[in-house]
C-alpha cells in the first residue's frame, strides 16, 4: 500500500501560485494522510519534488513541509518518505507532526510520526537529510525564509524557499524558533539522482604487472579483505552516489563478479534505482576500436550516460580505480555547483619534493585554474607555487605545501562533457593531458577543489606494496579501514574466523578464514583471506594475498607433486608480495639476499620489481626454492 502522485495531474506549476497535484490514496490509509497533496510541483525536467528540503525546528519538534511521499505498509506504518508536501500547511489544516526523540547512549535521535489518535509510528527517513537534531539545526546556515527569493531555477533545486515560506507563515510564528533553507548547491539528498559515478579502470595495468596478469587493475586485492575497486565505490556510496559504472577493457571477469556479488543487491532503494556495473570495451558498428584512453572510454559509452541524464543526472563524477583515500564527494559536488564551474578538479596540496611527481595546477584568487604543468622541475616548478588558502587550506599548511597536484578526480557538468568529447575534441583521448587543459583554453570554467586528507596513487608495484604495509602500523598509518562514519565495503564471503595456533604476530593484519600453524612468526605483514601458512615460518614485511578457495587433500593430489596451497612449513619470506593461490614448498627462502632491483623469472613463477619479490598468481614454487 502506498501514496502515489496522480499521473494525470503531473503538469507542474509556479511557486507563487501554489498549484497542487492531487494524490491518490487507498481507502485504508490514515485520514490525516488523505488530507495531503503534492504542492508546488516544479517539474524541473520532469523529476518533480525531491526529499525534505526544509524543516522548521521548535524546541525538540519538527514539521516536514516538503517530502515526496510517505509509503505505508498494510498496517499503516510508515516505511519510507517519497513525496509528501503541504496543502495541509497552506490551508492551515492538519500537518503530520514529527517528534524528535533523543537517542540513548550517544545514539542518533529518532523520529516518530504522531497520528491523530495520539499514537506514534517510527518514521524511516533513511537518506533524507532533515538537518535536525535534538538541540540544533543541522550544518546549513540559518536564514529568514521570508527574505528568500524563489530558487526553482534549475534541476538542482526542486522546491523553492519562497513556496515553503508561505507554508511557514500559516503556522504559529511564535513556535518557530529557527529555519534552515535547502542550499541548491549542496545536494546532500539528491546526489543519488543527479550525479553519475564513472570509475576508470585503466588499461592493461603494466605498472602493476604481474598482479594484473589475470585480473583488471581495480580487482587487485587490497588490505587482506578488499580489492582496489572497493575504495572509489565505497566513497561513492558513503556520499550517496548510487549510480556507478566502472570502465575497463582487460580481464574484467573477476571484477564483474566481485561488483555484482558485493554491491548490486544493496544499492539504491524504492523509487531510486542504484547500480554498480562494469562496462567493458566492445566494438560496435559506430566504433570498432578499443578504448584509446580515459576520455575515449567515456566517449564510447556516452550514449549510455546520456540515458542517465534523461533520468536527472546533471554531473559526472570521474574517478580512478587505483587510488587509496577516503573522500566525501558531497562537498566536492557542492563546491562545483557553488562556483558555477564546468569542470572541478580535486587538488592535493603538496611540498616541493612530492610536487615533481605530479601534474600541477596554478590558480587565481578565486580558485580558478589558469595553468597546468606536467611534472615540472627547476624554475618551471617554482613558478607553479600558489596560495592555497583561497581553497580553504589553513595558512600553516599553505606555507608548507605551496603546490597543488591534480588527483585525477573530476566533477564535470554533463552538458559540458558531452560538448567537449563529442563536438569540441572528438579526437582527444586523455582527460589529464588533453581534455582538461584544452577545455580551459577554450573558455570553459575549470575550478580547483582542495583535498587535505590522505591520498596515494597505488598504480605501481612499489607504491602498492608500501601503501599496503603502511596500514599495519597504527602509530604511523595515515589510512584506516576502521572508520564507522565512512566504512569501506566489500563482498560478504561468510568465511570462518582465522585460526592462529601458537603464532607470534606483531604489527600485522590477518584476513578472514586463515589458518596459521604453530611456531610461525609474522611481523609488519598483511595476510589475506583463506591464507594457509605452515609451522615454523618467518614472514616479515610481506603481503600474502591468500586464496580464492580452500583445497582438500584429495584435490591437492591432482597438483604435480601434491604441493599444498599456501606457504609450506619452515619457509622464510621477506619483502615480498605473494599473489593468490600460490603454492610455496616447504623450506623455501624468498629473501632477495643479493638485493636485486629488477628480475624477470615469470616462467618460474616470480619476478622482482623495485627490489620487491612478486610471486605470480597460481604459481608453484618447489620445496627448497631460494630467491
N, C-alpha and C positions, 0 to 999 in steps of 0.2 A: 504494500500500500504506500502511496506517496502523493506528493503535491507536484503538479507539473504545470508550467505556463500554458495557457490556451494558445495553440499554434495559430489559430485563425486571427489572433489579435496582435501578433508579434510584428508590429509595423513601426515601432519606435515613436518618440515624441520629444517635445522640448522640455528642458528642466523647468523653465518658468511656468509653463502651462501645467505641470504636474500631471501629465496624462498618465493613465494607468492601463495595464493589461490585466485581464481577468485571470483567475487561477481556478482550474477545475479541481475539486476535492471530492473524494469518495465519502459517502454519507456517514461512515463510522468515524471520520476524522473529528477530533475535538472541535467544539463550537468556536472557540477563540481563533483557531486556525482558519476556519471558514470566513472569518471577517477580513482576512488579509489578502491583498492583491499585490502584484508586481508593479511598483511605482517607478516613474521616470525611466522608462526602458530606452536608454540611449544606446542604440544598437551598435554603433562604432564598428562597422564592418560585419554586422550580423551576429556578434557574440554576446550581446546583451550585458546584463549586470554581472559584476564579479562579487566575490565573497566579502563580507564585513569590511566596509571601507571607513566607517566612522562609529565611534562609541562614545556615549556620554557617561561620565562617572559621577555618582552621587554617593558619597561615603564609601560603602563596600558593595554597592549595587551597580548594575549596568543595564542599559537597554540596547538591544540590537536593532538598529534602524535600517540597515541595508544589507540583507543577506539574500543569496539567490533562492533558497527554499529550505524547508525542513522535510526530510524524508522520514516517514514513520513506518514502524513495523506493525504487525497485526494487533499488537497490544496497545498501540497508540504511543509507544515510547519513541523519542527522537533518536534516529540512527545517524543522521548526517545533516549538514547545513548546505543547502544549494542556492535557493533564490527566494528569500522571504523578505519583503520590504513593507512599506508602511503607509498604505492608505489609511490604516487604523490610526497611525500617528497624525497624518494630515487632517483626518476627520475628527481628531480628538476622541477617538473611541478606544477600545481596549488594545493595549500593546503588550505582547508577551514579556513578562518580567524575568530577566536573567539575574540570578543571585550568585555572587562570587563567594564561594565557601573556602575559608582559609585552609591551606594544606597543613598536614601534621608532620612533625619531624623533618622539616625542611622540604617537604614535597611541594610541587607547584599547586596553586589554588585550582579548585574545580569549579565548574559552572553547573547550575541547576536551573531548569525551566519551570517556573511556578505556574501551575494550571489554575483555572477559575475556581475549582473546588478546594484549593488550598494545598493540593498535593504537589510534590516536587519530583521532576524527572531529570535524571542526569543528562546533560547535553554533550554529545560527541562533537567537538569542534576541532578535530584533528586537521591541521593545515590551515586553520582560519586564524589569522593574526588579529585577535581582538585588541591587542595593545593595552590590556587592562590587568592590573594586579590588585592585591588587597589594599595596598596603601598608595599606589601611584599610577599615573598614566604611563604607558609604555614609552619607548625611545623616541617617538616622533615629537616634534615641537608643539607646544600648546598654542592654540590660535583662537581668535574670536570668529566664530562661524559667520556671524552677520556681516563681517567685513570682507569675506572671501568672494571672489568672482567665480563665475561658472567655469569649471575645469574640464567639461566634457569636450575636449578638443582633439583627442587622439585615442587610439585603441589602448593606450596605456592607462587611461583614466575612464573608468566605466560609470562612475557615479560622481556628479558634481557636488561640491560642498554647498553651493547655493541651494540646491534641491533639499539636501538634508537639513540645512539650516532652517528652512521653512517648517520641516517636521519638528525640529528642536523648539521652535517658538510656540508650538501648541502644547508643550509640556510645561510643568510648573517650573518657571525660571528660577525660583528660589532654591529648588532642589538641585539645579545643575551647577556643579562646582567647577568642573573643567571639561574641555572637549578637545579631542585630537582630530585633526583633518588628515585624511589619506593623502600622502605625498605621491603624486603620479610618477615621480622619478624613482620611487623606492622599489616597488614591485615585489615586496616580500611574498605577497599572496599569489601573484599572477605569473611568476616565472615558469610554473608548470604549464602555462598556456601560451606564454609569449616568448619563451627562449628555447631554442633547439641546441642541444649539445652535440658537437661533432668532434670526435676524438680521432686524431690522425695516427694510425698505427705504424706509420713509417714504411720504409722499403724492405729490402732483403735483410736488414739488420746486420750488415757486415761488421760494424764496430763491436757488436756483441757476439759475433760468431766465436765458438760453435754452440753457444746457448740457443741460437736461433736456427740451428741446423734442421730441426724437426718441428719448430713451432714459430708462430708470429711473435714479433718482439713484445707486444703487450701481454702475451701469455707466459712470459718468462717468470718463474717463481720468485717470490719476494718474502723476506722476513718469516720463514718457516711455514706459515699457513696461507699466504696470499699470492697473488700474481700482480704484475705491474699495472694491468688494466683496472684493478680494484681501486687504485688511488684516484684517478680522474672520475670514475663512476661514482665512488663514494662522495667525493667533493660535490658532484652534481646533485646527488640525492639529498645530501645534507643542506644544500642550497635551494631545494625544491625545484630543481631542473629534472624533470622526469621523462623527457623525450630525448633519447640519446642514441646516436649512431656511432659506430667505430669503423673507420675505413682502413682496409688492408688488402694486400694482394699476394701475400706469401704465407703458405702453411697456416691457413685460417681455421682448420678443423678443430684443434684443441681450444682456440679462442672462442669459437662459436659455441662449442659445448659448454665451456665454463660460463659464458654470459647467459646462455639460455637456462642453465640449471641454477645459477646463482641469483638472478635478478627478475626475470620476466614474470614470475608468479607473484612478485611482491612490489611491483612498481605501478603507480597510478591508483585509481580508485573509481568509484561510481561517478559517472559524468566527467571523468578526467582521465583519458586513456594515456598510459605511460608505457614506455618500452625501452629496452636496451638491446640493440641489434647490430650484427656485423654486416657491413656492406663490402663484399669482396670485389676486386676488379673483374670486369667482364666485358666482352666485346658485344657490340650492337651494330645495327645497320647504319647508325649515325657515326659511331666512333669505334674503330677496330683496334685501337691502341690500348696498351696497359697504362696505368697511372704514370704520368711523366714527372710528377712532383706533387707537393702538398696541395697547391692551388688547383692543379689539373684534376686531382682526385675529387675535390669538391665540385669542380665544374662538371665532371662526368655524371655526377648524381644530382645536379641542380634541379633536374626535372622532378625528382622525388622530394627534395627540400621545398620546392615550390608548393607541393601539396600541403605541407605543414603551415606555410604562410597563409594559405586559404583558410586554414583552421585557426588562425590567430597568432602565429609566430611572427615576431617583429625583429628579433635579433638572433644571430647565430653566435654561439659560444664555441670558438675554435680552440681545441686543447691538444696536448701532446700525450702520447701513451707511454713515455719513458722518463717521466719526472716524478720525484718524490717530494711531496709537500702537502700541506693541509690549508685550504683556502675557502673562504665564504664568498661565493660568486655573487651573492646578492648585493654586497657593497660595490663590487666591480661593475655590475649592471647599473646600479644606482648612479654611480659617477658618470658612466657612459651617457645615460639619459639626461642627467642634470646638465652636462656640458654641451649637449646637442651635437656630439661628435658622430661622424660616420664610422670611425674605427677607433677603438680604445685598446691600447697595448699594456699588458701587465709588465711593470718595470721593477727590477730588483736593484736597490741601491747597493753599490759595491765600492771597494777601495781600489787603488791603482794596480795592485798586484793581481787581483782577480779580474779586473776590467779588460785586460788584454786578451782574455779567452772568449769574450762575448761580442756580439753586435751591440754597439752603444747608441744611445739617442741623446739629442740635445733638445731642450725645451725652452719656451719663452716664459714670461712671468705668469701666464695663465695655465701652464702645463701643456700647452700645445706643442707637438713635435715639429721642430723646424729643420732637423738634420739627422742623418744616420752615418755611422762609420762601422765597418766590419773589422773586428779585432785590431783596432788601431794601436800604434806604438809611437813613442817619442813625442814630437811636437803635436802631431795629429791627436794623440791620446789626450794630452793636456788641454787641447782646445775643446775637448768634449766634456769638460767639467761643467756641472750645472748646480744651481741652488735647489736642492730637493725639498726645501721647506715649503715651496709653493705646492707640493703634492701632499703636504701634511706630515712630512718627516720631521722629527724633532731636531732642534738646532745642533745638538751634540752629534747625533748620527749623521746629519747632513754634512758636518765638517769632516767626520771620519770617512764617510763614503760619498764623495762628490760626483760619482758617476752613476748612471742608470743603464742597466743592461736589459735588453728585451728577453723576456722569458719564453717567447714563442706561444703566448696565450693571448687571445684576442676576443673582444666583443665587436661584432660588425653588424651594422644595421642591414636587414635583409635586402632592402631595395638597393642599397649601395653595393653590396657584394654581388648581386646579380648583374648590375650595370658594369662593374669592374671586370668580372670574369667573362661575361658573355658579349659585351659590347666594346668596352674601352681597351681591354687587354686580353683578347681571346687566345693569344699565343704564349702568355706568361704562365709559367709552371710552378713557381715557388712563392709562398707568401712573404717570407722574411727578406728575400733578396730582390724580388721583383714587384709583387702586388702592392705591398705596404709603402715602400719608398716612392713608387711611381704614382700611387694614389695621392700622396702628399703633394707631389709636383703638379698633379692635375687639378689641385684645388679642393680635394676632399679634406675635411677636418679630421686630423689624426691626433688623438689625445693620449697622454700617459697616465697610468694609474700605479701608484707606488705600493708594492707588496713588501712588508718588512719581516715576514715570517721566514722559517727555514724553507729553502728550495734547493734541490740538487738535480742536475741533469745526469741521469744514470745510463746514458747511452753507450758507454764503453765498458770493457771488462774491468778496468781498474776502478772507475767511478762506481760501477755496480758492486764490486767487492767491498770497497771502502765504505760505501753508504750502508750496506747490509751489516757489516761488522760494527759500525758505529752505533747501531741500535742496541748492542749488548751491554754497553757500559752506562748505567743510569746516571753517573756523575757527569758525563760529557755528551751524552746523546742529545741531539737537537730535535729529533723527531721521535714520536712515540705512537704506537698503535693503541695505547691505553688512554683514550680520551672519551669520556662518557658523553660530552656535548656534541662531538663530531666523530663518531666511530668510523672505522674503515671496515666495510662489509666484504664478504666473500662467500663462496659456496658452503652450504651446510653439508658436511661429509658424514656426520654421525659416527665418528671414529671413537674408539675407547680411549681412556686416559693413557698417557705414556707411562711405561714401567721402567724404573731405574733400579737396578739390583746392585747395591753397594757401589755407587758411582760417585766420583769426585767431580762436581760441576762448579765452575767459577765464571761469573760474568758471561753467561750464555743463555740462549733462547732455545727451548725444546718444543717442537711442534706436537700435534696430536698423533696418537696411535703409534708412538715409538717404543722400541724395546732395546735397552742398553744394558749389557751384561756386566757382571762384577769385575772390579779391578780396573775399569776404564776411567781415564781422566779426560775431561772436556773443559777447555779454557778458551774464553773470548771467541766463541763459535756459535753458529746457528745450525740447528739440527731440524731438518724439515719433516713433514708428515710421513708416517709409516717407515721411518728410518729404522734399520736393523743394524746394530753395532755390536760386535763380538766382545769377548772379555779381554782384559789387559791391553786395551788400545790407548794410544795417546793422540788426541785431536786438539790442535791449537790453531787459532786464527783461521778457521776453515768454515766454509758454508757447505753443508751436506743437504742437498735439496730433497732427499728422501725417495719415495717410490709412488707409482700410480696405483699399485695393487699389492696385496700380500701374496706370498707364494708358499705352497705346501712342499713338503719333502718329495712327495710324489711328482709334483710339477717340476721340481728342480732337476729330477733325473733326466728330463728332456734337454737340459742345458749341457753342452760339452764339458766334461769333467765334473759335472754336477756342482758348479761353482754357485754357492748360495747368493741371493740378493743381499746387497748392503756391504758393510765393511767386516771382513773376517777377523778372527782372533789375532791379537798381537800386532796389529798394524800401527804405524806411526804416520800421521798426516799433519803437515804444517803449511799454512798459507796456500790454500787450495780451494777450488770450487768443484764439488762432486755433483754432477748433474743426475737427474732422476734415473732410477732403475739400473744404476751402475753396479757392477759386481767386482769387488776388490778382494783378491785372495788373501788368505792368512799370511802374516809375516811380511806384508808389503811395506815399503817405506817411500812415501811421497813427500819429499822434503826439499827438492831442488837444491841439493847440497852445494853445487857449484855456482849458484846464483845466476843461472841463465835467464836472460831477459825475454828472448823470443825463441821458440822451437815449435816446429810443426810435425808432430808424430800422430796425426789424426788416424792413420791406418792402424796404429797400435792402440787407439782409444784415448789419446790425450794430446794436449798442446800446452805450451807455455806462452802467455801473453802478459806483458808488463811485469814479468817476474812471478806471475801467479799461475800455478798448475791448474788446468781445467780438464777434468775427466769428462769425456763426451757422453751424452745420454745413451743408455742401453749398452755401454761398453763392458767388456770383460777384461780385467787385468789379472793375469795368473798369480798364483801364490808366489810370494817372494819377489814380486816386482819392485824394482828400485828406480826412482826418478830423482 
